[in-house]
Amino acid sequence: MCSDVQLLIWLWAVKLLGRYQGRNGQIEIVEYSWDGTRVYFEEGVRQSQATPHGESVFTYVKLMDELLSRSEQILVLGCGGGNLATALWRLGKRLTIVDNNPISFVLAHKFFDLPDELPCIVSDFRKFVFDDRTHYDGIAVDVGGPGFRFTDEFDAATCDAIRSRLAPGGRIVMNVTVSNDIDPTPDRIAARLAGEELRTWIVDEQGIEDRNAVIACMPEKTLGSRAALDRVIRHSHERWAIRRGRLRSRDLPFGSR
């Protein structure tokens, strides 16, 4: 339990910008006085942290940005603070953003400088990919929240539907939460997303519990510019590493494909 002094320091250092009710629970937007960054909390879980101009402080967002640098027309599944979409838009990408929580778009515009002209669609991401008929050369997946279960939400049928939205030569880049070093979730989802057509990589930070990892499913034999990815990793002062996916679609038990 924190002392009264610690509480006063916290209250002085953190400014509450707004409290809202979303579909998945209460959302709070706060601003840190020591660096000016703003944080999007959903039911107490930090979903986004960025400058008021929308530049994320999260390494995984910067990695996804770099991994999608070759794509021009990108489907972004998940909004939150909109930081990934904002970064991609500033690189001249054509975007479609999908999120089932309409208040997220409002907050991303108001507090994180998400551009007004971007198409924002309110829909469950699974319903959208099953119904959509557009093809994209890049798909970014950054969904989650309180009680979200990745292995349930990204079953074989959903992953097949996501992959079916790719244009020839397209790629899928996804953020996933990993419990620990032996958690098979990123490799299983990567294998489902890749099918038999794409190659898989995992960019991960070993030794950290409840961490972010980035899945990349691409047709190329190499993972783009390793030098550019290395610059992102080194700048973060974190222990990220790149490895190949350990599973292929045919390695999964039939019922989980």
C-alpha positions in Angstrom: 0.0 0.0 0.0 1.4 3.4 -0.9 2.0 6.1 1.6 0.2 9.5 1.6 3.4 11.1 0.4 3.7 8.6 -2.5 0.0 9.2 -3.4 0.5 13.0 -3.4 3.6 12.6 -5.7 1.6 10.3 -8.0 -1.3 12.8 -8.1 1.0 15.6 -8.9 2.9 13.7 -11.6 -0.2 12.3 -13.4 -3.0 14.4 -14.8 -6.3 12.7 -15.6 -7.5 14.0 -19.0 -10.7 12.1 -19.2 -12.7 9.0 -18.0 -15.0 7.2 -20.4 -17.1 4.1 -20.7 -16.2 1.8 -23.5 -17.6 -1.6 -24.6 -14.9 -3.5 -22.7 -15.0 -1.4 -19.5 -13.8 2.0 -18.2 -11.2 3.9 -20.2 -9.0 6.5 -18.6 -6.6 8.9 -20.5 -3.8 10.3 -18.3 -0.8 12.5 -19.0 2.6 12.1 -17.3 4.2 15.4 -16.3 7.8 14.1 -16.5 7.7 13.4 -20.3 4.3 14.7 -21.5 3.3 11.3 -22.8 -0.4 10.2 -22.6 -1.6 6.7 -21.6 -4.8 5.0 -22.7 -5.8 2.7 -19.8 -8.7 0.2 -20.3 -9.9 -1.4 -17.0 -6.5 -0.5 -15.6 -4.5 -2.1 -18.5 -2.2 0.1 -20.4 -3.2 -0.2 -24.1 -1.3 2.8 -25.6 1.3 5.3 -24.6 2.4 8.1 -26.9 3.2 11.7 -27.2 0.2 14.1 -27.9 1.2 13.9 -31.5 0.7 10.1 -31.5 4.2 8.8 -31.5 4.2 5.6 -29.6 6.8 4.8 -26.9 6.2 1.0 -27.3 8.9 -0.9 -29.2 6.5 -3.4 -30.6 4.6 -0.6 -32.4 7.8 0.7 -33.9 8.7 -2.9 -35.0 5.3 -3.3 -36.6 5.7 0.0 -38.4 9.0 -1.1 -39.8 7.8 -4.6 -40.8 4.9 -3.0 -42.8 7.1 -0.4 -44.5 6.9 -2.2 -47.9 3.1 -2.2 -47.9 1.0 0.5 -49.4 -2.6 -0.4 -48.7 -3.0 -1.6 -45.1 -5.9 -3.0 -43.1 -5.4 -2.1 -39.4 -7.4 -4.4 -37.0 -7.5 -2.6 -33.6 -7.2 1.0 -32.7 -6.7 1.9 -29.1 -4.8 5.2 -29.2 -4.3 4.8 -32.9 -0.6 5.1 -32.7 0.3 2.5 -35.3 -2.2 3.9 -37.8 -0.9 7.4 -37.2 2.7 6.3 -37.9 1.8 4.4 -41.0 -0.3 7.3 -42.3 2.7 9.7 -41.9 4.6 7.3 -44.2 2.0 7.8 -46.9 0.2 4.5 -46.5 -3.5 4.1 -47.4 -5.3 2.7 -44.4 -8.6 1.2 -43.2 -8.9 0.9 -39.4 -11.4 -1.4 -37.7 -12.3 -1.5 -34.0 -15.4 -2.7 -32.2 -15.2 0.1 -29.6 -16.4 3.4 -31.2 -15.1 5.5 -28.3 -11.6 4.4 -29.2 -11.7 6.4 -32.5 -13.0 9.5 -30.6 -10.2 9.3 -28.0 -7.5 8.6 -30.6 -8.6 11.7 -32.5 -8.9 13.9 -29.4 -5.8 12.8 -27.4 -3.4 11.1 -29.8 -3.7 13.1 -33.1 -5.2 10.3 -35.2 -5.8 12.0 -38.6 -9.4 12.9 -39.2 -9.4 11.7 -42.8 -8.6 8.1 -42.1 -11.5 5.6 -42.6 -12.6 4.2 -39.2 -15.0 1.3 -39.2 -16.8 0.1 -36.1 -17.0 -3.7 -36.3 -15.8 -6.8 -34.6 -12.6 -7.7 -36.4 -13.7 -11.2 -37.1 -16.9 -10.2 -38.6 -15.1 -7.6 -40.8 -12.6 -10.0 -42.2 -15.3 -12.6 -43.0 -17.4 -10.0 -44.8 -14.8 -7.8 -46.4 -13.9 -8.3 -50.1 -11.0 -5.8 -50.4 -7.5 -7.1 -50.7 -4.5 -5.4 -48.9 -0.8 -5.8 -49.3 -0.4 -5.4 -45.5 -2.6 -6.4 -42.5 -1.7 -5.1 -39.0 -3.4 -6.9 -36.1 -3.3 -5.2 -32.7 -6.4 -6.2 -30.8 -6.9 -7.2 -27.2 -8.1 -5.9 -23.9 -9.4 -7.2 -20.5 -10.2 -10.9 -20.7 -9.1 -11.3 -24.3 -8.0 -14.8 -25.2 -5.7 -14.9 -28.3 -5.9 -18.6 -28.9 -9.7 -18.5 -28.9 -10.1 -15.3 -30.9 -7.6 -16.4 -33.6 -8.8 -19.8 -34.4 -8.1 -21.5 -37.7 -11.1 -20.1 -39.5 -10.4 -16.5 -38.4 -6.8 -16.8 -39.4 -7.7 -18.2 -42.8 -10.1 -15.3 -43.3 -7.4 -12.7 -42.4 -5.0 -14.3 -44.8 -7.6 -14.4 -47.6 -7.7 -10.6 -47.5 -4.1 -10.4 -48.6 -3.2 -9.3 -52.1 -0.4 -11.3 -53.8 2.9 -10.6 -52.1 1.1 -9.2 -49.0 2.1 -9.6 -45.4 0.5 -9.9 -41.9 2.1 -8.4 -38.8 0.5 -9.0 -35.4 1.0 -8.0 -31.8 0.3 -10.8 -29.3 0.7 -11.1 -25.6 3.0 -13.8 -24.3 2.9 -15.2 -20.8 6.4 -16.6 -20.5 9.2 -18.2 -22.5 7.4 -21.5 -23.0 4.0 -20.0 -24.0 3.2 -21.6 -27.5 0.7 -18.9 -28.4 2.8 -16.8 -30.8 4.0 -19.9 -32.8 0.5 -21.4 -33.0 -1.1 -18.2 -34.2 1.7 -17.5 -36.6 1.3 -21.0 -38.1 -2.5 -20.5 -38.5 -2.0 -17.0 -40.1 0.7 -18.2 -42.5 -1.0 -21.3 -43.8 1.1 -23.1 -46.3 1.9 -19.9 -48.3 3.8 -17.6 -45.9 6.9 -17.8 -43.8 6.9 -16.9 -40.2 9.1 -14.9 -37.8 8.6 -14.0 -34.1 10.2 -10.8 -32.7 10.2 -11.3 -29.0 11.8 -10.3 -25.7 12.8 -13.4 -23.9 12.7 -13.6 -20.1 9.9 -11.1 -19.6 6.5 -12.3 -18.3 3.3 -11.0 -19.8 5.1 -9.3 -22.6 4.4 -8.2 -26.2 5.7 -10.2 -29.1 5.4 -9.4 -32.8 4.4 -12.1 -35.4 5.4 -11.5 -39.0 4.0 -13.7 -41.8 5.6 -12.9 -45.2 6.2 -14.5 -48.6 9.8 -13.5 -48.7 12.7 -15.7 -47.5 14.1 -12.8 -45.4 12.5 -10.5 -42.9 13.1 -7.2 -44.8 15.8 -4.9 -43.7 17.4 -6.5 -40.6 19.5 -3.3 -40.2 16.4 -1.2 -39.8 14.9 -3.7 -37.3 18.2 -3.8 -35.4 18.1 0.0 -35.1 14.6 -0.1 -33.6 15.7 -2.9 -31.1 19.0 -1.2 -30.1 17.3 2.2 -29.6 14.9 0.6 -27.1 17.6 -0.7 -24.8 15.4 -3.8 -24.4 16.3 -7.4 -25.1 14.3 -8.1 -28.3 15.5 -10.9 -30.6 14.3 -12.2 -34.0 13.7 -15.9 -34.6 11.9 -18.1 -37.1 8.5 -19.5 -36.2 8.8 -23.0 -34.7 5.6 -24.4 -36.3 4.0 -24.7 -39.7 0.3 -25.1 -40.3 0.7 -28.8 -41.0 2.4 -29.3 -37.6 -0.7 -28.2 -35.7 -3.2 -30.9 -34.5 -6.0 -31.1 -37.1 -8.7 -29.7 -34.7 -6.6 -26.5 -34.0 -5.6 -25.7 -37.6 
